[in-house]
Amino acid sequence: MLTQEDDVDAHALRKRGWSISAIARHLGHDRKTIRAYLNGERSAGVRVGAGVSPFDPFVDYCRERLVEDPHLWSMTLFDEVVVLGFVQSYPTFTRQLRLRSLRPHCERCHAAKGRPVAIIDHPAGDETQWDWVDLPDPPTAWGWGANASLFVGALAHSGRWRGRLAESKDQAHTIDALDQITRALGGLTRVWRFDRMATVCHPGTGRVTASFAGVAKHYAVSVAICPPRRGNRKGVVEKANDTAAQRWWRTLPDDISIEAAQASLDRFCVRVGDARKRVVDGQRATVAAHASGERLTLPPAAFPATLTVERKVSAQALVAFRGNRYSTPPELAHTTVNVVWRLGSPLADIATPSGIVVARHVLAPDGAGATVRDHGHVAALDLAAMNASTSLAPHRRKQRIPPGPTALAAAAVLTGTATKNCADGTVVDLSAYAKAANGRNTLT
């Protein structure tokens, strides 16, 4: 096959009077090939077919099998056609499947990217979109495992968004994040939109759970659930997820605390998120300017969900919770306890795993770094520390301490080769007792 460039050169050389043999030698092709192109029998860039393909008899079978099962492995289908008489290789088989587009498109499994989309109108104050995003490789000091969880809320009209880091995705943490983000956004919209998260609805049916229905009634909002596999339906919050992951999380330092990371995210949302320009209703302005026109309602007090987190008590009998430390009885040092807090309450309880409340504290502001101690706990901790201390010098690591008399006597008893000391110091030969007891082990 000649390329377009070779074809042009061949025609030009022919018009200059070159022979076909000379052109063939110059271009490195066969004379019959050059003659066919010069006579118009072949076209540049078009390969001459090799006749009937060995794959042709199997086209109908492959097409029907892939219609029945669009996800049938090519290797599995190859095994079937080999039994039916296909003699070519597996790479040739897969190439024929691609060239002939025999595998049908599966809409159910097709990603949202590439689908036709429509512009959805979002009136001011109408909708808030919510979503969880997993952020990989959190700082090791957080103790959160492979991923950190960020709950994101975005106003669909203006695009303003806020996020809250949470150590769990359970319903109590979700409600707590909902309340805090709502207040950070400036108020409530008429509708909350979620995907099919289990803390809000039944994933199979999309129906709101009874427990979350109480939350929606408390905040006086309607709940809208996205259809399955319709990520574009809440594209505003999906874009906020990407921004949080790529522009904030990606550059977060390793030695930062959870509270400092949350403060960093809040500053990022104001400095970067609210300052970006958007065109809404034909007007170009910053997100903050568009958000000022949202008709939001003030939220009521937080829904009284009960939030429970597990904590390890430190050697100083302190428990960390939301950037502060709270005291426990000293006997709980190095154990695991639960911090129980009802959202909106000024008090938090510290309970044992069995549910026994051992301490109750007034909460300090989140991230204040305060240490809240109970006077009784302080006195008990001081007493326990004093009782555990000693004025004696510690043992020398390389000191020679051979077995003493008591240890030697115990070793002799174990071996049965020595005497045993009585309580009054008299040495008794145990063999005498053995002779006296000999023969008395039968009844008379």
C-alpha positions as CSV (number, residue, x, y, z in Angstrom):
1,M,0.0,0.0,0.0
2,L,1.3,3.4,-0.9
3,T,1.0,6.4,1.3
4,Q,-0.4,9.7,0.1
5,E,3.2,11.0,-0.1
6,D,4.4,8.0,-2.2
7,D,1.4,8.3,-4.5
8,V,2.0,11.9,-5.1
9,D,5.7,11.2,-5.8
10,A,4.8,8.3,-8.2
11,H,2.5,10.5,-10.3
12,A,5.0,13.4,-10.4
13,L,7.8,11.1,-11.5
14,R,5.7,9.5,-14.2
15,K,4.9,12.9,-15.7
16,R,8.6,13.7,-15.8
17,G,9.0,10.6,-18.0
18,W,10.3,8.1,-15.5
19,S,9.6,4.4,-16.3
20,I,7.5,2.3,-14.0
21,S,10.5,0.2,-13.1
22,A,12.5,3.3,-12.2
23,I,9.7,4.6,-10.0
24,A,9.4,1.2,-8.3
25,R,13.1,1.1,-7.5
26,H,13.1,4.7,-6.3
27,L,10.1,4.2,-4.0
28,G,11.0,0.7,-2.9
29,H,7.7,-1.0,-4.2
30,D,6.8,-3.7,-6.7
31,R,6.2,-2.6,-10.3
32,K,2.7,-4.0,-10.3
33,T,1.8,-2.0,-7.3
34,I,3.1,1.2,-8.9
35,R,1.2,0.5,-12.1
36,A,-2.0,-0.1,-10.2
37,Y,-1.8,3.3,-8.5
38,L,-0.8,5.1,-11.7
39,N,-3.7,3.5,-13.6
40,G,-6.2,4.5,-10.8
41,E,-6.9,0.8,-9.9
42,R,-5.9,1.5,-6.3
43,S,-6.2,4.5,-4.0
44,A,-3.5,5.8,-1.6
45,G,-4.1,4.9,2.1
46,V,-6.7,2.2,1.3
47,R,-5.5,-1.3,1.9
48,V,-6.7,-4.0,-0.5
49,G,-8.8,-6.6,1.3
50,A,-7.5,-10.1,1.7
51,G,-10.7,-11.6,0.5
52,V,-13.1,-13.5,2.8
53,S,-12.0,-13.2,6.4
54,P,-11.8,-16.4,8.5
55,F,-13.9,-14.5,11.1
56,D,-16.9,-13.9,8.7
57,P,-18.7,-17.2,9.5
58,F,-18.6,-16.4,13.2
59,V,-19.9,-12.9,13.1
60,D,-23.6,-13.8,13.6
61,Y,-22.8,-16.1,16.5
62,C,-20.6,-13.6,18.3
63,R,-23.1,-10.8,17.8
64,E,-26.0,-12.8,19.3
65,R,-23.9,-14.0,22.2
66,L,-22.9,-10.4,23.1
67,V,-26.5,-9.2,22.8
68,E,-27.5,-11.9,25.3
69,D,-24.6,-11.1,27.6
70,P,-22.9,-7.7,26.9
71,H,-20.3,-8.4,29.7
72,L,-19.3,-11.8,28.4
73,W,-15.5,-12.1,28.5
74,S,-13.8,-12.1,25.2
75,M,-11.7,-15.1,26.3
76,T,-14.9,-17.0,27.2
77,L,-16.4,-16.2,23.8
78,F,-13.1,-17.2,22.1
79,D,-13.2,-20.6,23.8
80,E,-16.7,-21.1,22.4
81,V,-15.8,-20.2,18.8
82,V,-12.7,-22.3,18.9
83,V,-14.9,-25.3,19.6
84,L,-17.0,-24.2,16.6
85,G,-14.0,-24.2,14.3
86,F,-12.3,-20.8,14.6
87,V,-8.6,-21.3,13.8
88,Q,-7.0,-17.8,14.2
89,S,-5.4,-16.4,17.3
90,Y,-7.0,-14.7,20.3
91,P,-5.5,-11.2,19.4
92,T,-7.0,-11.5,15.9
93,F,-10.4,-12.5,17.4
94,T,-10.5,-9.5,19.8
95,R,-9.4,-7.2,17.0
96,Q,-12.3,-8.4,14.8
97,L,-14.7,-7.8,17.7
98,R,-13.5,-4.2,18.0
99,L,-13.4,-3.4,14.3
100,R,-16.9,-4.7,13.7
101,S,-18.2,-3.2,17.0
102,L,-19.9,-6.4,17.9
103,R,-20.1,-5.7,21.6
104,P,-23.3,-3.6,22.3
105,H,-23.3,-0.5,24.5
106,C,-24.6,-1.2,28.1
107,E,-26.3,2.0,29.4
108,R,-26.8,0.5,32.9
109,C,-23.1,0.1,33.4
110,H,-21.9,3.1,31.4
111,A,-20.3,5.9,33.4
112,A,-22.1,9.3,33.7
113,K,-19.2,10.9,31.7
114,G,-20.1,11.2,28.1
115,R,-23.8,11.1,28.4
116,P,-26.0,13.9,27.0
117,V,-26.9,16.3,29.8
118,A,-29.4,19.0,30.3
119,I,-29.1,22.3,32.2
120,I,-31.2,22.0,35.4
121,D,-32.6,25.3,36.7
122,H,-31.9,25.9,40.4
123,P,-33.8,28.9,41.8
124,A,-32.2,30.8,44.6
125,G,-32.8,29.2,48.0
126,D,-34.3,26.0,46.4
127,E,-31.8,23.2,46.9
128,T,-28.8,22.1,48.9
129,Q,-26.9,19.1,47.6
130,W,-25.1,16.7,50.0
131,D,-22.5,14.0,49.5
132,W,-19.7,12.1,51.3
133,V,-16.3,12.0,49.8
134,D,-13.5,9.6,50.9
135,L,-10.0,11.3,51.1
136,P,-7.2,8.8,51.0
137,D,-4.1,8.6,53.2
138,P,-5.0,10.8,56.2
139,P,-2.3,11.7,58.6
140,T,-1.3,8.7,60.7
141,A,-1.8,10.6,64.0
142,W,-5.5,10.9,63.3
143,G,-6.0,7.1,63.6
144,W,-8.7,7.1,60.9
145,G,-7.3,4.2,58.8
146,A,-7.0,4.3,55.0
147,N,-9.5,7.1,54.3
148,A,-10.8,10.3,55.9
149,S,-14.5,11.1,55.4
150,L,-15.5,14.6,54.4
151,F,-19.2,15.5,54.3
152,V,-19.9,18.3,51.7
153,G,-22.9,20.5,51.3
154,A,-23.4,22.9,48.3
155,L,-26.0,25.5,47.4
156,A,-27.2,24.5,44.0
157,H,-28.0,28.0,42.9
158,S,-24.9,30.0,43.8
159,G,-22.4,27.1,44.1
160,R,-21.2,28.0,47.6
161,W,-20.0,24.9,49.5
162,R,-18.7,23.9,52.9
163,G,-17.4,20.7,54.3
164,R,-16.9,18.9,57.7
165,L,-14.4,16.2,58.5
166,A,-16.0,13.3,60.4
167,E,-14.5,10.1,61.8
168,S,-17.6,8.1,61.0
169,K,-20.4,8.1,58.4
170,D,-23.1,6.9,60.8
171,Q,-26.4,8.8,61.1
172,A,-25.4,10.8,64.2
173,H,-22.2,12.2,62.5
174,T,-24.2,12.9,59.3
175,I,-26.8,14.9,61.2
176,D,-24.1,16.8,63.1
177,A,-22.3,17.7,59.9
178,L,-25.6,18.7,58.3
179,D,-26.3,21.1,61.1
180,Q,-22.9,22.7,61.1
181,I,-22.6,23.0,57.3
182,T,-26.1,24.5,57.1
183,R,-25.1,27.2,59.6
184,A,-21.9,27.8,57.7
185,L,-23.8,28.2,54.4
186,G,-26.1,30.8,56.0
187,G,-29.3,28.9,56.4
188,L,-31.7,26.3,55.1
189,T,-33.0,25.8,51.5
190,R,-36.4,24.3,50.7
191,V,-35.0,20.9,49.5
192,W,-32.1,18.7,50.6
193,R,-30.8,16.4,47.8
194,F,-28.9,13.2,48.6
195,D,-27.7,10.2,46.7
196,R,-28.7,6.8,48.0
197,M,-26.8,6.9,51.3
198,A,-28.0,4.4,53.8
199,T,-28.2,6.9,56.7
200,V,-30.9,8.9,54.7
201,C,-32.8,6.4,52.7
202,H,-33.2,2.7,51.8
203,P,-30.6,2.3,49.0
204,G,-32.7,-0.3,47.1
205,T,-35.9,1.7,47.0
206,G,-34.8,5.3,47.6
207,R,-37.5,5.8,50.3
208,V,-36.5,8.0,53.3
209,T,-35.9,6.1,56.5
210,A,-38.1,6.7,59.5
211,S,-35.2,7.9,61.6
212,F,-34.1,10.5,59.0
213,A,-37.7,11.6,58.4
214,G,-37.7,13.0,61.9
215,V,-34.6,15.0,61.0
216,A,-36.2,16.5,57.9
217,K,-39.3,17.4,59.8
218,H,-37.2,19.1,62.5
219,Y,-35.5,21.3,59.9
220,A,-38.7,21.7,57.8
221,V,-37.1,20.7,54.6
222,S,-38.1,18.3,51.8
223,V,-35.8,15.4,50.9
224,A,-35.0,14.5,47.3
225,I,-33.2,11.3,46.4
226,C,-31.2,11.0,43.2
227,P,-32.0,8.2,40.9
228,P,-29.3,5.5,40.9
229,R,-26.3,6.2,38.8
230,R,-27.2,9.8,38.1
231,G,-24.2,11.7,39.4
232,N,-24.8,14.6,37.1
233,R,-28.1,15.3,38.9
234,K,-26.1,16.7,41.8
235,G,-23.2,18.1,39.8
236,V,-22.7,21.1,42.0
237,V,-21.6,19.1,45.1
238,E,-19.7,16.6,42.9
239,K,-17.6,19.5,41.6
240,A,-17.1,20.7,45.1
241,N,-15.8,17.2,46.0
242,D,-13.2,17.4,43.3
243,T,-12.1,20.8,44.4
244,A,-11.8,19.7,48.0
245,A,-9.8,16.6,47.0
246,Q,-7.5,18.2,44.4
247,R,-6.9,21.7,45.7
248,W,-7.1,21.4,49.5
249,W,-6.6,17.8,50.6
250,R,-3.8,17.1,48.1
251,T,-1.5,19.7,49.7
252,L,-2.5,19.2,53.4
253,P,0.7,18.7,55.5
254,D,1.2,15.4,57.4
255,D,1.8,17.0,60.9
256,I,-1.6,18.8,61.1
257,S,-4.3,17.9,63.6
258,I,-7.9,17.2,62.8
259,E,-9.1,20.5,64.2
260,A,-6.4,22.5,62.4
261,A,-7.3,20.6,59.1
262,Q,-11.0,21.6,59.6
263,A,-10.0,25.2,60.2
264,S,-7.8,25.1,57.1
265,L,-10.8,23.8,55.0
266,D,-13.0,26.6,56.3
267,R,-10.5,29.2,55.3
268,F,-10.1,27.6,51.9
269,C,-13.8,27.7,51.3
270,V,-13.9,31.4,52.0
271,R,-10.7,32.4,50.3
272,V,-10.9,30.2,47.2
273,G,-14.4,28.8,46.9
274,D,-16.4,32.0,47.6
275,A,-14.1,34.1,45.4
276,R,-14.4,32.2,42.2
277,K,-16.5,33.7,39.4
278,R,-19.7,32.2,38.1
279,V,-22.4,33.2,35.6
280,V,-25.8,32.7,37.1
281,D,-29.0,33.9,35.4
282,G,-26.8,35.8,32.9
283,Q,-24.9,37.7,35.5
284,R,-21.2,37.1,36.2
285,A,-20.2,37.6,39.8
286,T,-18.4,35.8,42.6
287,V,-19.9,32.9,44.4
288,A,-20.2,35.0,47.6
289,A,-22.2,37.6,45.7
290,H,-24.6,35.1,44.2
291,A,-24.9,33.4,47.6
292,S,-26.0,36.7,49.2
293,G,-29.1,36.6,47.0
294,E,-30.1,33.1,48.2
295,R,-33.3,33.2,50.2
296,L,-32.3,31.0,53.1
297,T,-34.2,30.4,56.4
298,L,-32.5,30.3,59.8
299,P,-32.1,26.7,61.1
300,P,-33.6,25.7,64.5
301,A,-31.5,24.2,67.3
302,A,-29.6,21.1,66.3
303,F,-31.6,17.9,66.0
304,P,-31.0,16.0,69.3
305,A,-29.2,13.0,67.8
306,T,-26.9,11.1,70.2
307,L,-23.3,11.0,68.9
308,T,-21.1,8.2,70.4
309,V,-17.4,8.0,69.7
310,E,-14.8,5.5,71.1
311,R,-11.7,7.0,72.8
312,K,-8.5,5.7,74.5
313,V,-7.8,7.2,77.9
314,S,-4.4,8.6,78.3
315,A,-1.9,7.9,81.2
316,Q,-3.1,11.2,82.7
317,A,-6.7,9.9,82.7
318,L,-7.7,12.3,79.9
319,V,-10.0,11.7,76.9
320,A,-9.7,13.7,73.7
321,F,-12.9,15.0,72.1
322,R,-13.3,17.7,69.4
323,G,-10.0,19.4,70.1
324,N,-10.2,19.4,73.9
325,R,-9.4,16.9,76.7
326,Y,-11.7,15.8,79.5
327,S,-10.8,14.0,82.8
328,T,-11.9,10.5,83.9
329,P,-11.3,8.6,87.1
330,P,-7.6,7.5,87.3
331,E,-8.4,3.8,87.3
332,L,-9.6,4.1,83.7
333,A,-6.1,5.2,82.4
334,H,-5.1,3.2,79.3
335,T,-8.6,1.8,78.9
336,T,-11.2,2.4,76.2
337,V,-14.3,4.5,76.9
338,N,-17.2,6.1,75.0
339,V,-17.9,9.8,74.8
340,V,-21.6,10.3,74.5
341,W,-23.0,13.7,73.4
342,R,-26.5,14.7,72.5
343,L,-26.3,17.3,69.7
344,G,-27.0,20.8,71.0
345,S,-26.4,19.8,74.6
346,P,-23.7,21.7,76.6
347,L,-22.8,18.5,78.4
348,A,-21.0,15.3,77.4
349,D,-20.9,12.0,79.2
350,I,-17.9,9.6,79.4
351,A,-19.1,6.0,79.8
352,T,-17.5,2.6,80.0
353,P,-18.1,0.1,77.1
354,S,-20.9,-1.4,79.3
355,G,-22.7,1.9,79.4
356,I,-21.9,3.1,82.9
357,V,-21.4,6.8,83.0
358,V,-18.2,7.7,85.0
359,A,-17.9,11.4,84.2
360,R,-19.9,14.3,82.9
361,H,-18.3,17.6,81.7
362,V,-19.4,20.9,80.3
363,L,-18.0,21.1,76.7
364,A,-15.4,23.6,75.8
365,P,-15.6,25.3,72.3
366,D,-14.4,22.9,69.6
367,G,-10.7,23.1,68.9
368,A,-10.0,25.3,71.9
369,G,-7.2,23.0,73.2
370,A,-8.7,23.2,76.7
371,T,-8.2,20.6,79.4
372,V,-11.4,20.2,81.5
373,R,-10.8,18.4,84.8
374,D,-13.1,17.4,87.6
375,H,-11.8,18.3,91.1
376,G,-12.5,14.8,92.3
377,H,-10.6,13.3,89.4
378,V,-7.7,15.5,90.1
379,A,-7.5,14.5,93.8
380,A,-7.9,10.8,93.0
381,L,-5.2,11.0,90.3
382,D,-2.8,12.6,92.7
383,L,-3.4,10.0,95.3
384,A,-3.0,7.1,92.9
385,A,0.2,8.6,91.5
386,M,1.6,9.0,95.0
387,N,0.7,5.5,96.0
388,A,2.3,4.1,92.9
389,S,5.5,6.0,93.4
390,T,8.5,4.8,95.6
391,S,11.7,6.3,97.0
392,L,13.6,3.1,96.5
393,A,16.3,3.0,93.9
394,P,15.5,1.0,90.8
395,H,17.1,-2.4,90.3
396,R,20.5,-2.6,88.6
397,R,20.2,-4.3,85.2
398,K,23.5,-6.1,85.6
399,Q,23.3,-7.0,89.2
400,R,24.1,-10.6,90.3
401,I,21.2,-12.1,92.2
402,P,21.6,-16.0,92.6
403,P,18.6,-18.2,93.8
404,G,18.0,-17.7,97.5
405,P,17.2,-20.3,100.2
406,T,13.4,-20.2,99.5
407,A,13.9,-20.7,95.8
408,L,16.4,-23.5,96.4
409,A,14.0,-25.2,98.8
410,A,11.1,-25.0,96.3
411,A,13.4,-26.4,93.6
412,A,14.3,-29.3,95.9
413,V,10.7,-30.1,96.5
414,L,10.1,-30.2,92.7
415,T,13.0,-32.6,92.3
416,G,12.1,-34.8,95.3
417,T,15.7,-35.2,96.4
418,A,15.8,-32.9,99.5
419,T,14.1,-32.2,102.7
420,K,11.4,-29.6,103.4
421,N,11.6,-27.1,106.1
422,C,8.6,-27.1,108.5
423,A,7.0,-23.9,109.8
424,D,8.8,-24.2,113.2
425,G,12.2,-24.7,111.5
426,T,12.5,-28.5,112.2
427,V,14.0,-30.4,109.4
428,V,11.8,-33.5,108.6
429,D,12.9,-36.4,106.4
430,L,10.0,-37.1,104.1
431,S,11.3,-40.6,103.4
432,A,10.1,-41.6,107.0
433,Y,6.6,-40.7,106.1
434,A,6.8,-42.8,102.9
435,K,7.9,-45.9,104.9
436,A,5.1,-45.4,107.4
437,A,2.5,-45.0,104.7
438,N,3.7,-48.1,102.8
439,G,1.1,-50.8,102.9
440,R,-1.7,-48.6,104.3
441,N,-3.4,-47.9,101.1
442,T,-5.8,-50.8,101.3
443,L,-8.9,-51.1,103.4
444,T,-9.0,-53.6,106.4
